[in-house]
Amino acid sequence: MSHWKIKLSLFLNYFVFAILLNSVGTVILQVQSNYGVSESAASILEAFKDLSIAAVSFLVASYIARIGYKNSMLIALGLVTLACLGMPSLGSFAMTKVLFAVTGTSFALIKVSVYATIGIITENKKEHASFMNFIESFFMIGILTGYFIFSAFVDDQNPQSTTWLNVYYLLSGISLVAFLLLLSTSLDESSVKTEASKPLLEDFADMIKLAIKPLVLVFIMSAFTYVLIEQSIMSWLPTFNSKVLNLPTTLSIQMASILAASTALGRFSAGIALRKIHWFLVLIICLLAASVLVLVAIPLAKNSGGQVTGWSDAPLGAFVFPLIGLFIAPIYPAINSVILSTLPPRQHGPMSGLIVIFSALGGTTGSIITGNIFEAYGGETAFYFSLVPIGVLMVCLFFFNRLQKKSEAKIEFSSKGGH
């Protein structure tokens, strides 16, 4: 298998950040117990994570090729290792904000570098789309693993206990292993190196010009809306399980893993399906199925009652609603692959930056809106809200498909010497 070592490194990098980034739902639940903060106050953690992702991506994406994709990933892994080591000794709500800010900053470097590197190590559009789905499915496996790692450190008998902070010693160790593996891996970046003579402001201007193309604008709206849906559910599912379904804290965290597992399965399946079926048809069917599942699953939460002690007596709603991951899973990697494979490799760095920026803004928006609806109207209403952006996303994908077809037709016409 060509490029096997760099591919393994990309998988491990994504695995580490999957655990850290998506621990926000678990941490939101824990800080409410440990530090006495409200739902709306806890929702700000998503902003510390996502706004730092957006800000750093905005600043570095246009010239990250100068730093080097490998160097950028090494810097990110080093920073997050140090932040994890600081969490247990400086445990507080303020330190939690710092951790997510550092994690967001580091992930901005990781994601732009990983997405751009995929363009270097894959040969064609189908391989690109397939590898994109596989690496995103591995990201979900990281999230799935993270739920069980965190729940193992939670003390159900003492909600005020801070023993869960010790999980960060383990995470710092995993980050260090990822750092050492990448350090020993070679990556030929000569095909995408930016000329040293080109001014940085010109690189930045190129990213802005890219962002205002109609195809890219509609893509940005699609990515923003998708992540708004995903993060509003993922960040608040442990709290929903705890406060609406009345599950114990450990079980609330563990059962949120069903969402990660179903999303991983959805992306893995899509990696196979997208080789044979057009992406637009796959995604529209998925969104319609997701809408039906929301309408079926949320009422099941109203029927939950009684004392729950484990998976065997958990209410049906705790199992059914997280299956939405199966249907929304293929959307993000599919549209990312479509936009990246439509553009020339030299634009993959700036485009990856735009993906990261607007994904981060969508995540923050979704989590804060859901947190405030949760506090004001309850968890059931907060999750019904997901139907609104699902409808918006269907419209966005319709226009994205039309514009992408026009773009491909124009490229094909030009390649045949047309004027």
Buried (B, 14 or more C-beta within 10 A) or exposed (E): EEBEBBBBBBBBBBBBBBBBBBBBBBBBBBBBBBBEBEBBBBBBBBBBBBBBBBBBBBBBBBBBBBBBBBBBBBBBBBBBBEBBBBBBEEBEBEBBBBBBBBBBBBBBBBBBBBBBBBBBBBEEEBBBBBBBBBBBBBBBBBBBBBBEBBBBBBEEEEBEBBEBBEBBEBBBEBBBEBBEBBEEBEBEBEEBEBEEEEEEEEBBEBBEEBBEBEBBBBBBBBBBBBBBBBBBBBBBBBBBBBBBBBBBBBBBBBBBBBBBBBBBBBBBBBBEBBEEEEBBEBBBEBBEBBBEBBEEBBEBBEEBEEEBEEEEEBBEBBBBBBBBBBBBBBBBBBBBBBBBBBBEEBBBBBBBBBBBBBBBBBBBBBBBBBBBBBBEEBBBEBBBBBBEBBEBBBEBBBBBBEBBEEBEEEEEEEEEEEE
